[in-house]
Amino acid sequence: MGNMDVFVAVKSRRSVRSYLPDPVPKEKLDRILESARLSPSAMNRQPWHFVVVTDSAKRKALSGGHFAHFLEEAPVVIVGCGDKDASPKWYAVDTAIAMQTMVLVATDEGLGTCWIGSFNEGDVKALLGIPPSYAVVALLAIGYPHDKPSLTGTVRSMLLRRRGMESIASYEIFGNGYKSDAPQIGEA
């Protein structure tokens, strides 16, 4: 795929919880990881390390979280780790920025993703040999989406509509609703 408008990638991205068994081509995975490498970080410390997991037994072990059962079928799981020593204050934010960049590039590559926060950090660290100075920030499932959405996903998307602009942004003062049809910012 490639070269999708970024805003189109943002709009078309969805959390995929059902994957085809097809492997992710190495060149796509390389591009996804390169996007993380190029992501911004506080003072350019790049306090991240990404463990790419494709082994079925390891993916099954990672799927033990309450909301992570589908990791077993995702052909790739990327475990995002943040180096607490390199950037004690910003490792989690910086790693999350890099992981979101990966989500957008994966979308551009025609792949589905799902961000996972449901895991036992100690178990993940033991399974993958992650050193003590690193925290597991999140897991990211990546693969080709299964054509039919799951019933759970369909019901969830029906119930959880996106909030309107006025409820998520303010103009100048918190609570002063931002309106997309208002005059251009900076106009008198």
C-alpha positions in Angstrom: 0.0 0.0 0.0 1.9 3.0 1.3 1.7 6.8 0.8 -1.8 7.2 2.4 -2.6 10.7 3.5 -1.9 10.8 7.3 -5.4 12.1 8.1 -6.9 9.3 6.1 -4.8 6.8 8.1 -6.1 8.4 11.3 -9.7 8.3 10.2 -9.5 4.7 8.8 -7.6 3.2 11.7 -9.6 1.0 14.0 -8.8 -1.5 16.8 -8.6 -4.9 15.1 -9.3 -7.9 17.3 -9.5 -10.6 14.7 -6.7 -11.4 12.3 -6.0 -13.6 9.3 -3.1 -16.1 9.9 -1.1 -14.5 7.0 2.4 -13.4 8.1 3.3 -9.7 7.9 6.0 -9.2 5.2 9.4 -8.3 6.5 9.5 -5.1 4.4 6.3 -3.9 6.0 7.5 -4.7 9.5 10.8 -3.0 8.8 8.9 0.2 7.7 6.7 0.1 10.8 9.8 -0.2 13.1 11.6 2.5 11.2 8.7 4.8 11.9 9.2 4.2 15.6 12.9 4.8 15.3 12.3 8.2 13.7 9.7 9.3 16.2 10.3 12.3 18.5 11.4 11.9 22.1 12.3 14.3 24.9 15.8 15.5 24.4 16.1 12.9 21.6 16.9 10.2 24.2 14.9 7.6 22.3 14.2 5.6 25.5 12.5 2.7 23.8 13.1 -0.9 22.8 10.6 -2.9 20.8 10.5 -6.7 21.1 8.9 -8.2 17.9 7.1 -11.5 18.8 6.0 -13.9 16.1 6.5 -17.2 17.9 3.0 -18.8 18.4 3.8 -20.1 22.0 5.0 -16.6 23.1 2.0 -14.9 21.5 -0.2 -17.4 23.3 1.5 -16.5 26.6 1.1 -12.8 25.9 -2.6 -13.3 25.4 -3.4 -14.0 29.0 -4.5 -10.4 29.8 -8.2 -9.9 30.4 -8.7 -8.0 27.1 -5.8 -9.6 25.2 -7.1 -13.1 24.2 -6.8 -12.3 20.5 -3.0 -11.7 20.7 -2.7 -15.5 20.1 -4.0 -15.1 16.5 -2.3 -11.8 15.6 0.8 -12.8 13.5 2.9 -10.1 15.1 2.9 -8.6 18.6 5.3 -5.7 19.3 6.1 -5.2 23.0 6.9 -1.6 23.6 9.4 -1.1 26.4 10.6 2.2 27.9 14.0 2.7 29.5 13.4 4.2 32.9 17.1 5.0 33.4 17.6 6.8 30.1 14.5 9.0 30.6 12.9 8.6 34.1 10.3 11.2 33.5 9.4 10.7 29.8 10.0 7.1 28.9 6.3 6.1 28.9 5.2 9.1 26.8 8.1 8.8 24.3 7.5 5.1 23.9 3.7 5.7 23.4 4.4 8.3 20.8 6.6 5.8 18.9 4.0 3.1 19.2 1.2 5.4 17.8 3.5 6.2 14.9 3.7 2.5 14.3 -0.1 2.2 14.3 -0.4 4.9 11.6 2.3 3.4 9.4 0.7 -0.1 9.8 -2.6 1.4 8.7 -0.9 2.9 5.7 0.6 -0.6 4.9 -2.9 -2.1 4.9 -2.5 -3.8 8.3 -4.7 -3.8 11.3 -3.5 -3.0 14.9 -4.8 -3.0 18.4 -3.1 -1.3 21.3 -3.1 -3.5 24.4 -2.7 -2.4 28.0 -4.0 -5.6 29.5 -0.9 -7.6 30.6 1.0 -8.6 33.6 4.3 -6.7 33.4 6.3 -9.3 35.4 5.1 -12.1 33.3 5.9 -10.3 30.0 9.4 -9.3 31.3 10.2 -12.9 32.3 8.9 -14.3 29.1 10.9 -12.0 26.9 14.0 -11.4 29.0 13.3 -7.7 29.4 15.9 -6.0 31.7 14.8 -4.4 35.0 15.6 -0.9 33.8 12.9 -1.2 31.2 9.1 -0.9 31.8 6.6 -2.6 29.5 4.5 0.3 28.3 2.1 -1.5 25.9 1.7 -4.3 23.5 0.7 -3.8 19.9 -1.0 -6.5 17.8 -0.3 -6.3 14.1 -1.7 -8.3 11.2 -4.1 -8.4 8.3 -7.7 -7.8 9.6 -10.2 -10.6 9.4 -12.9 -9.5 7.0 -15.8 -9.9 9.4 -15.7 -7.8 12.5 -16.3 -9.7 15.8 -19.7 -9.3 17.4 -18.1 -7.8 20.5 -16.2 -5.2 18.3 -19.4 -4.3 16.4 -21.4 -3.9 19.6 -18.6 -1.9 21.2 -18.3 0.5 18.3 -22.1 1.0 18.3 -22.0 2.0 22.0 -18.8 4.0 22.0 -19.2 6.7 19.4 -16.6 9.5 19.2 -17.4 12.5 21.2 -18.0 15.9 19.5 -15.3 18.5 19.1 -17.0 20.8 21.6 -16.6 18.2 24.3 -12.9 17.4 23.8 -11.4 20.9 23.0 -11.7 24.4 24.4 -10.7 27.8 23.1 -8.5 29.9 25.3 -10.1 28.7 28.6 -11.0 25.2 29.7 -14.8 24.7 29.1 -15.1 27.4 26.4 -16.2 25.0 23.7 -14.1 24.9 20.5 -16.3 25.1 17.5 -15.0 23.9 14.1 -17.3 26.4 12.3 -16.0 29.4 14.3 -14.0 32.2 12.6 -10.4 31.3 11.9 -8.1 31.4 14.9 -6.4 34.7 15.4 -9.2 36.7 13.6 -10.7 39.6 15.5 
